[in-house]
């Protein structure tokens, strides 16, 4: 199943890149230092972020961490079960981005899941990391997948998001459609 391979490979590459770049930032930057990377548009600035995006929720870091772990578990199950390569890839990006930051929360905690996230890519209004870039790509992928009606390949999820028939029903309709009947295969047998 290529979807599993895509999911696992994407996850491994993204988490490894995130953790490697964070280790480089910790080794070569000091807190508050400001190194120009692409002029004044992108700089390297080491920040230890106790919250979520833009530092929001710094007092409830443990809630953010537990939520990220729960969402990651659900998306891992869905990402490994989907028959659609797009959703395998996008769900893996989401899990990799979330867990890239969760790893920091575990590694740098001095209490119950209250660790900070290593951020170092300064875009001006905010400072982030590779995991944040991966999460942004995942968000774009999710929006694109839904806008272009990319089927999940999981019947109940397709029905929930897109409504109407699930993939099995759609594929089994049509044998009797020329005669005006629109029944699901097996439905007439169940009535007998």
Secondary structure, 3 states (H helix, E strand, C coil): CHHHHHHHHHHHHHHHHHHHHHHHHHHHCCECCCEEEECCCEEEEEEEECCCHHHCCHHHHHHHHHHHHHHHHHHHHHHHHCCCHHHHHHHHHHHHHHHHHHHHHHHCCCCCCCCCEEEEEECCCCEECHHHHHHHHHHHHHHHHHHCCCCCCCHHHHHHHHCCCCHHHHHHCCCCHHHCCCCCCCHHHHHC
